[in-house]
Amino acid sequence: MDYTLREPMTMPDPQFPIKVHRCDYAGRGQVLFNHHWHEHLEFLYFVSGEATLECGSSTFNVKAGDLIVVNRNELHYGISLSEHLFYYALIADFSLLQSHSLDAPEMKFITPITQNRMLFANQINGDDARASMLAIVKELEAREFGYELAIKSELYRLLTLLLRGYVATVLTQDEYVERMKNVERFAPIFKYIEEHYREELSVELLSGMAGLSRYHFSRLFKEISGRTVTEYVNETRLNRADFLLRSSPLTVSEIATATGFKDIYYFSRTFKKYKQMAPSALRKK
């Protein structure tokens, strides 16, 4: 198994595996987190600012008030779209809702989640879900007497809301095994792109690294990331270029070269297509 993009997930209290991070970023174009996956569900609640997130093959913009669910073992990536961004990241192991003797509701609802066979939609709407998320954050930060009971109560409430309105897929065991096999096979590919985006990255090179034919590699790559290889590599380069245009003294031409674009005109056209603004205009702004 390849763990190059797997994030180790330690918990402050292994007997009560849940934690929250306060995430504060300054500067548009900052990478919130590189591509990675972990074995716990994660909830992201955005308090201020805007960002672009990738979860599996889906990409969407988020703003203040949005609640996002990242499924277990789902590749995800984020980049800030604001000069200031603040969000809460709540990571929970739903095994804490299981008892030693499984009852029917646990087997029906909790077990498929802990086995990673039930996948939720990433974008969660509704004030009830937001209120439940914030209540958990408050209890974790205050840690008043009985906070564990309050958190478990809110987790059951949040889980009920997800089950009633946001179940995207329920996988068979074979489908889950195939999904994980593809995630593991492509993990080093995503990592290689992040580390070598300045270099020539052809489909032939990357498919050879994965041990797949060009056609099979391209199909699986788009299935996992939601993009063609060219689109994905260009977006990786352009996100870095966006950051450099805002934070470095390099010229537009130097930034194009530094991010893997050999042709300044192609760089400018591609940047404008993806960012809706020419790189020279962004530099002036």
Protein Blocks (a to p, Z undefined) as FASTA:
>chain_A
ZZklpccdddfblmlgcdddddddehehiafbdcdddfbdcddddfbdcddddehjbccd
ddehiacdddehiacddddfbfbdcdddddddfklmpcfbdcfklmmmmmmmmnopaccd
fbdgdjklmmmmmmmmmmmmnopghklmmmmmmmmmmmmmmmmmmcfbdcdfklmmmmmm
mmmmmmmmmmmmmmmmmpccdfklmmmmnopafklmmmmmmmmnopafklmmmmmmmmmm
mmmmmmpcbdfklmmmmnopablklmmmmmmmmnopafklmmmZZ
